[in-house]
Amino acid sequence: MALDPEVAQMIEEIRQDKDHSASWLSLRAIGAVRLAAGKSSAGTTATFLNDMKGVARELAEARPPMAPIGNLVAQWFYETSHGPEVEAGLDALRAFAIRNGERIVKARRGALNRLAEHGSQVVEDEDILLSCSDSATVVESLRAARLAGKEFGVYVAESRTSDGKAYGEAMAERLKAENVPVKVIPDSPRSIADSVAKSNKVMVGADSILDNGSLINGAPTMVIAEAAHARRIPFYVVCESTKFSALRLAGRHLWLEEGFEVVPAALITRIVTEEGLMNVDQAMVKAKNMAKYLVALWE
């Protein structure tokens, strides 16, 4: 299947993007499938669905470590290909595919608001939190806590990559804009250990939560998790449920992008989602439930 040039460009931009979060890119991916549906020249429903499956596959394989991309496009294709509109004719199916993309985007934006509310409830007055990378869900959670009148401070590891970009500094700037007291610290184990000793909670985002309960996130998450575990400090992961990855259960290859690392489930205290707080075992069940959507892409 030859991709429409505009759709192909969007997929390539998602594949190469190093600036935006997994959540943001997943919504961009839904934009790509909606565009593909609108521009499809298929003459039958069967051809249309086959073409849409191909586009969804390309997107799911563009950034495997970023679970929301594959999860959302897989959900979109599953719902599009299993709905009653399949029997209603090509025009009805195309219109439904576009509307379904709009519905998914709206639902995810609502989920982020609920997630921020649950995340804010983890924060208490006088807390000193430690974070890293540049997580939109952590920023929104702390923003909600600040708006609720809570007083707290945050350390953020600079999270510097090999090309010199410091994601932690970017996150700190966003927190300062929300009047959250924040200090950027070096990524060194000693600096992190010193900051953990002054903190009472860790709150990080996620690119994925795997079906075995482990976390994929940007460095130096692992150093922070180990230091928090050594001092018995709670380690919270704040992420949308679309970040629960069942890609391996669908038989697809998963690799780590440069600058990312895996944190074992044993180091995670709780995972905060739009549904509330859950333990790692509950998250593993949620991840496995995503498998039916992903399997449908490679049937």
N, C-alpha and C positions, 0 to 999 in steps of 0.2 A: 504494500500500500504506500503510495506516494503522499506524503503529508502536504497540506496546504502550506505555502511559504510563510504566511503570517503565523500559523499555528506552530510550525517548525521553529520559527524564531523565538516564540514564547517559551517553548520547551528548552531550547538552548540557553536562554537567559536564566531560566530556573536552574539548569544544570551548572551554570557558571557563577551564579550569584553567591557572593560571600558576605554580603552586607545585611541581608534580611533574615528574620527568624523563620523557623520551620512552619510556624502557624501562618505567618504572612505569605510564605511561598505556597502553602497548601491552598489558600484562597486564590492565589494567582493561577494555580493549576486548575482549579475549578473554572476560572475565567477562560483557560485554554480549551477545556472540553466544551464549554458553552459556545465558544467561537467556532470550534470544529463542527459542532452540531449545526450551527447556523449556516456554515459555508459548505457543508457536505453536498456533493453532487450525486450521491447514491440514488439509484432508481428504484430500489426495493427496500423494505424494512430489514431484510436479512443482510443486504450489503451495508446498509446504514449501521446496523449493530456491529457488524464485523469491523467496519472502519472505526467506529467509536471505541471498540475494544482495543484496536491497535494504538490509538491516541492515548488511551488510559494506560496501556502497558508502557508506552514510551515515558510517560510522566512518572509512573510508579518506579521505573528503573533509573530515572534521572538522578535521584538523591536517596538511595535506599536507607541510609542512617536516619533520615528525617521522616519518621513514621507518618506524620499527618498528610504528607503529599500522597503517598501510596494509599493510605486509608481512605481519604476523601474521594479520590478519583475512582477507587475500587467500589466504594459505597455508591457513588453516582452511577457507575455502569451497572452494578447489580440491580439497583432500583429501576433504572431505565429499561433494562432488558427483561425484568420480571414483572413489569406493570401491565395493566390491562390495555394500555395504549398500543402495545405491540400488535394487538389484533385490530386496532382501529384505523390502521393505514399509516403510510409514511409521514404525511403532514402532521397528523396528530402525535405521532411518536417524536418527531423532531421538536414540536412545540413543547411537549412534556419534558424532553431532555433539557431544553433551555430553562424551563421553569424550575425543574428539579435542581439545577445548579444554583439558581437564585435562592431557592429554599434552603439549600445546604449552607450557603454563605450567610444567610440571615440567622440560621440556627447557631452557627459557630460564633458569630459575633455576640449573640445572647449568652452563649456558654462562657465566653471570656468575662462578661460582667458578673456572672454568678461565681465563677472561679475566683475573681478578685475579692468578692465578698467573703468567701470561705477562707481565702488566704489571709485576709485582714484579721480574721478571728483568731488566727494562730499568734498574732502579735499582741503583746501586752505592754502596758506602761512600764518604762524603765528597762525594756529589753535592749540588749546589744546583739545585733544579728551580724552574721558573716555570710557573704555571698560571692559570686564570681560570674564571669562571662557577661552577657548582656541579655537578660531575660525579660521579655515584655510582661510575662505573667507575674514575675516577682515585683517588677516596678509597679504594676497595676495593683497588686495586693498591698504593697507598702503605701501607695498613694491612698487607697481606700482606708487603710488604718490611720493615716495622717488626717484624712478628712473627718474621721470619727473622733478626732481629738487626742489620739494616743501619742505619747512622747517616747521616742526611742531613737537609737542611733544605729548606723550600719557601717561595717567594714566591707569593702569590695576588693577582691584580688584583681590586679590589673589585667590578668588574662591576656597576656601579650603573645601574639602569634609569631611564627618565623619570619613573616614579612614586616614585622614591626607594629602591627595594628594592636591596640590595647582595647579590647572589648569592655573591660571593667571600667575604664575611664569614661567610655561612652555611657555606660549604665549610671555611673556616678553623676554625670551631668544631668541626666534625666531625673534622677532622684533629687538633686539640688533644686531643680525647677519646681519640684513638688514640696519644697521646704523640708526635706528630710535630711537631717545631719548625716553626712557620709564622709568617709576617709578611704582613699585608695591606698592599698598596700602592695608591696612587691610580691611576686609569685613564689619566692623562695620558701622552702619548707620551714626554715626558722622563723621568717616573718609571719607565715600562716599559723604556725604553732603559737607564737606570741599573741596573735589576734584571737585565736580560738580560746586561749586562756582568759582573755578579757570579755569573751562573748558568752551568751547563754543559749543561743540557738543558731542553727545554720538553715538558710533558706535558699535553694537554688532552683533553676528551671530545668528543662529537659529537652533534648531533641527526640529521644525515644525512651520508652520503658519496654524492655524485651519480655518475651513470654516466660522467661525464667526469673523475672523480677528485677533484673539488673538495669542500671541506668546508663544511657549514653548522653554525655554532656561535654562541653568544652573544658579544656584544662584551665586551672589546676583543680578540678572538682575532686579527683581521687585523693590528692594530698589533703584537701580540706576534710573529706569524709573520714580518712584515717585518723587525722588529728582530733576530730570531733568524737569519733568512736573511743579513742584512747582516754578522753576526758569525760566520757559519758554525757556528751552534749547532744540534744536532739538534732537530727538531720532530716529536714523536710524537703521534699521535692514538690514543686508547684507546677502543675501542667494540666492541659486539657486531656480528656480521655482519648482523643484522637491520636495522642502520642503513644498509646499502647500498641506495640508492634507485634503482629503475627506473621511477619514476612517469612521468617524461617519455617513456620508451620505450613506455609504455602509452597515450600520447596525452592525459595528464591535465595540468591546469594546476598549476604549482608556484610559490608566492610566498614571500617572506620575511616572517616575523612581525616586529613591532617589537622592536628590540634584538638581532636576529640578523643575521649577515653571511656572505658567501661568501669562503672562502680558496682561492685557486687551487692546483691539484694540485702545481705546481712548488715550492711552499713547504713541502710535506709530505715528511718524511724517510722515515718508516715508519708503518704502521697496525698497531696491536696488536689482535688479536681473540681469541676463544676457540680459534681454530685456530692461533694463534701470530702471529709477525710476518710482514707481507707488504708488498710495495711497492705503489705507487699503481696500476700496471698490473694487478696481480693483483686489487686491490680493484675495479677497473673491470669485470673479467670477472665477479666475484661479483655486482656490482650488476646487470649485464645478465642474469644467471641468474635474478634475482627477477622478471623481466618476465612469465614465463608465468603466475605466480600473479595478478598485477595485471591482465593482459589478460583473464583469465577473468571478472573482475568486470564488464567492460564489453562482453562479447561479445553 
